[in-house]
């Protein structure tokens, strides 16, 4: 969890979380990474995108469950993101989980926790 603990930027935290979600369907990871790159366009500066993706992927490797980063980044997201940005984060997470078809049970659970965490 140390790599996740070093993240203080809400967008980088989101990328790490998206990769935790994507890891639940390893055969579709590259396609999910493309979704993250596309949906984070305009949020992360173009010159920083590849570095953020590489870091986010690396930071996500030690997470046991996609719910781990939600607990880790809850306060950061609640303080830094307005309601529209929180909804956007949830929407991107939904898109990542939808890559390759039906969501896994772990992805669905993580998305429920994310919605409860950010919208209540």
N, C-alpha and C positions, 0 to 999 in steps of 0.2 A: 504493500500500500504506500510505501515511501514515494514512488514517482507521482502518485495521485496527490499526496500531501503537499508536494512542491507547487501545485498549480494554483494560481491566484487570479487568473483571468477567466471570466465566465464563458467566453467563447471557446477557449482551449479546453476548459472543463467539459463543455458540451461535446466537443470532438472526441475526447477520451471516453465519455459516456456512450456516444454513438458507436464507437468501436467495440466497447464492451457488449453492447446489444448485437452488433454484427457478428461477433465471435460465436454467438449461439448457433449460427448457420455457417460454419467454416467454408463450405463449398461456394458460398455466395459472397464471401468477404470482399473480394475485389469489386464486385458490382455494388455492394453497399458503400465501399469507399468512394466510388464514383458519385453516388447519391450525396454523400457527405460533402464532397468537393463542390458539387453543383449547388447544393442548398446553402452552403456556407459562403458562397460567392456574394460579395457585397457586405458580409459581416466581418470576414477576415481579409485583410489587405492582400491583393493578388501576389505581391512579392513575398509574403509570409506564408502563403497557403501550403506549399509542399513541406516546409519546415514544421508547421503546425500539425499537418497530417502525420508526418513521420513521428513526431513527439507524441501525439495523441495515441497512435498505434502502440508505440513502445510503453507509454504509461498505462495503457489498458491491459497489458499482458499479465500483470500480477493480480488483477481483480478476479475474485472467485466467482462472483455473481454480478449481473448487470445492475443489481440493486445497490451494490457497494458504493459506486460513485454517486448515486443519488443521495445516500446518507452523507457522504463526504462533502458534496457540493451544495447541499440544501441551503445553508445559510448564505453562501456566496450568491447563488442564483436569486434567492428571495431579496437580498439587499441590492443587487446590481440590476436586475431585470424588471421592467414594468410588465403589466399584465399582458400586453400584446407580444412582448418578447418571450414571455413564458409560454404563451400559446404557440408561438413560432417554434420554440425548442421542442415542445410536445409534438408538433406537426412533423418536424424533421425526424424525430425519434420514431414516429409512426411509419414514415416513409422508409427509414432504415430497416425496421422490423418487417416491413412488407416485402422486401427484396427476396426473391426466390419463392414467393407464395406465402402460404399461411404462416402466421407467427408461431414460434415455439411457445410452450407453456411458460418458460423462463422469461421470454420477451414480453408476453402478455402480462405476467405478474409485475415485471419491472415498469411497464407502461402504466399500469394501475397505480403503483406506488408513486411514479413521477407525477401523474395527474393529481393525486391526493396531496402530494407534497407542495406542488406549485400553485394549485388553484384553491386551496382552502385557507 
